[in-house]
Amino acid sequence: MILTVLFCLCTPLMGADKDRPLSPKEVMKLFVGSWDSEMTVLPEGDLAKSQTSKMTRVRKWSPGKNFVVEQATPDALVWVLTYDPNKKNYRSVVISPEFTSNIYGNWDDARKIMTWHGHDDNGNQIKGHHRVIDKDHHEWEMSILSADKLIVKLTGKHKRRIKSKK
């Protein structure tokens, strides 16, 4: 009888976290991990000109857990993600030898989608989204535009790498 009462009293508390929106740190944690990644580049959105590449993405917390930092392999870029509590949005920067992009994101907790918008240092507009399918699978899409003309569309998928057992 006591166990039944405890179960009834605790059951609402067990489900409470499901209904609570993710905190900014919990959202950022969704991006942390080692990922097998596939990216397709579509110049001007033209499928006939598309090129697909595969890489490993390793995303780790910074020491103070204020940033998620990615070092892509091969060594093509560095990506950093953080949360701005004053503006209540996510900030991201992508740095490569060829360009730097400043991207801002808004998280839709119900749909598990980060919507991105921003610009690169050439003045091109960037917009897209990143969808968390589940903890081990993500997909994303990004468009880069100049004067509202599509320059390139990027699409990708991430699959969490399975940790090897020693």
C-alpha positions as CSV (number, residue, x, y, z in Angstrom):
1,M,0.0,0.0,0.0
2,I,2.8,2.5,0.9
3,L,4.5,1.6,-2.4
4,T,1.3,2.3,-4.3
5,V,0.9,5.7,-2.7
6,L,4.6,6.6,-3.3
7,F,4.2,5.6,-7.0
8,C,1.1,7.7,-7.4
9,L,2.7,10.7,-5.8
10,C,6.0,10.4,-7.7
11,T,4.6,9.6,-11.2
12,P,3.6,13.2,-12.0
13,L,7.1,14.3,-11.1
14,M,8.7,11.7,-13.3
15,G,7.0,13.0,-16.4
16,A,7.4,16.7,-15.5
17,D,10.8,16.9,-17.3
18,K,9.3,15.7,-20.6
19,D,7.0,18.8,-20.7
20,R,9.7,21.2,-19.6
21,P,11.5,23.0,-22.5
22,L,15.2,22.3,-22.8
23,S,17.5,24.8,-21.2
24,P,20.1,26.4,-23.4
25,K,22.8,24.1,-22.0
26,E,20.6,21.1,-22.8
27,V,20.1,22.3,-26.3
28,M,23.8,22.8,-26.8
29,K,24.5,19.3,-25.4
30,L,22.5,17.9,-28.3
31,F,25.4,19.0,-30.6
32,V,28.2,17.5,-28.4
33,G,29.7,14.2,-29.6
34,S,31.6,12.5,-32.3
35,W,29.7,12.2,-35.6
36,D,29.9,10.6,-38.9
37,S,28.8,13.3,-41.2
38,E,27.8,13.5,-44.8
39,M,27.5,16.9,-46.6
40,T,26.2,17.6,-50.1
41,V,27.1,20.8,-51.8
42,L,24.6,22.0,-54.5
43,P,26.0,25.0,-56.5
44,E,23.1,27.3,-57.2
45,G,20.9,24.5,-55.9
46,D,21.5,22.4,-59.0
47,L,21.3,18.7,-58.2
48,A,23.3,17.8,-61.4
49,K,26.3,19.7,-60.0
50,S,26.1,18.3,-56.5
51,Q,29.1,16.9,-54.7
52,T,28.9,14.8,-51.5
53,S,31.6,14.3,-49.0
54,K,32.0,12.4,-45.8
55,M,33.9,13.5,-42.7
56,T,34.1,13.0,-39.0
57,R,32.9,15.8,-36.8
58,V,34.1,16.0,-33.2
59,R,32.2,18.4,-31.0
60,K,33.3,19.0,-27.4
61,W,32.4,21.3,-24.5
62,S,34.9,24.1,-23.8
63,P,36.4,23.8,-20.3
64,G,33.7,26.0,-18.7
65,K,30.9,24.5,-20.8
66,N,30.0,27.8,-22.3
67,F,30.8,26.8,-25.8
68,V,30.6,23.7,-28.1
69,V,33.6,23.5,-30.3
70,E,34.0,21.4,-33.4
71,Q,37.2,20.5,-35.2
72,A,36.2,18.9,-38.5
73,T,38.3,16.1,-39.9
74,P,39.8,16.6,-42.5
75,D,41.0,19.9,-41.0
76,A,38.6,22.1,-43.1
77,L,37.0,24.3,-40.5
78,V,36.3,25.2,-36.8
79,W,32.8,25.7,-35.6
80,V,31.8,27.3,-32.3
81,L,28.3,27.4,-30.7
82,T,27.2,29.4,-27.6
83,Y,24.1,30.9,-26.1
84,D,23.5,34.7,-25.6
85,P,21.3,35.1,-22.5
86,N,20.8,38.8,-23.2
87,K,19.5,38.3,-26.7
88,K,18.0,34.9,-25.9
89,N,19.5,33.3,-29.1
90,Y,22.3,31.0,-30.0
91,R,25.5,32.4,-31.6
92,S,27.6,30.4,-34.0
93,V,30.8,31.1,-35.9
94,V,32.3,29.0,-38.7
95,I,36.0,29.8,-39.5
96,S,37.8,28.3,-42.4
97,P,40.9,29.6,-44.4
98,E,38.5,30.9,-47.0
99,F,35.7,32.6,-45.0
100,T,34.2,33.4,-41.6
101,S,30.4,33.2,-41.0
102,N,28.4,34.6,-38.1
103,I,25.2,32.7,-37.6
104,Y,22.4,33.2,-35.1
105,G,19.9,30.5,-34.1
106,N,16.5,30.2,-32.5
107,W,15.5,26.9,-30.9
108,D,12.0,25.4,-31.4
109,D,11.7,22.9,-28.6
110,A,8.5,21.4,-29.9
111,R,9.9,20.6,-33.3
112,K,13.6,20.1,-32.1
113,I,14.8,22.5,-34.8
114,M,17.4,25.2,-34.7
115,T,16.6,27.9,-37.3
116,W,19.7,29.7,-38.4
117,H,20.3,33.1,-40.1
118,G,23.4,35.2,-40.5
119,H,26.1,36.4,-42.9
120,D,29.6,35.6,-44.0
121,D,32.5,38.1,-44.3
122,N,31.8,38.5,-48.0
123,G,28.3,40.0,-47.2
124,N,26.4,36.9,-48.3
125,Q,23.2,36.0,-46.4
126,I,23.0,32.6,-44.7
127,K,19.8,30.8,-43.6
128,G,18.8,27.3,-42.8
129,H,17.9,24.9,-40.1
130,H,19.3,22.0,-38.1
131,R,16.8,19.2,-37.0
132,V,17.5,16.8,-34.2
133,I,15.8,13.6,-35.2
134,D,16.9,11.8,-32.0
135,K,20.0,11.9,-29.8
136,D,22.0,10.0,-32.4
137,H,20.7,11.4,-35.7
138,H,20.6,15.0,-37.0
139,E,20.0,16.6,-40.4
140,W,20.5,20.1,-41.6
141,E,20.2,22.4,-44.5
142,M,21.9,25.8,-45.2
143,S,21.5,28.2,-48.1
144,I,24.0,31.0,-48.9
145,L,22.6,33.8,-51.0
146,S,24.0,37.0,-52.6
147,A,21.5,39.7,-53.3
148,D,18.7,37.1,-52.8
149,K,20.3,34.8,-55.5
150,L,21.2,31.3,-54.3
151,I,24.9,30.8,-54.5
152,V,25.1,27.4,-52.9
153,K,22.8,25.1,-50.9
154,L,24.3,22.7,-48.4
155,T,22.6,19.7,-46.9
156,G,23.9,17.2,-44.4
157,K,23.3,14.3,-42.0
158,H,25.0,13.4,-38.8
159,K,25.1,10.0,-37.1
160,R,26.6,9.7,-33.7
161,R,29.7,7.5,-33.8
162,I,29.5,4.4,-31.6
163,K,32.0,4.4,-28.8
164,S,34.4,1.4,-29.1
165,K,34.5,-0.8,-26.1
166,K,37.9,-1.5,-24.7
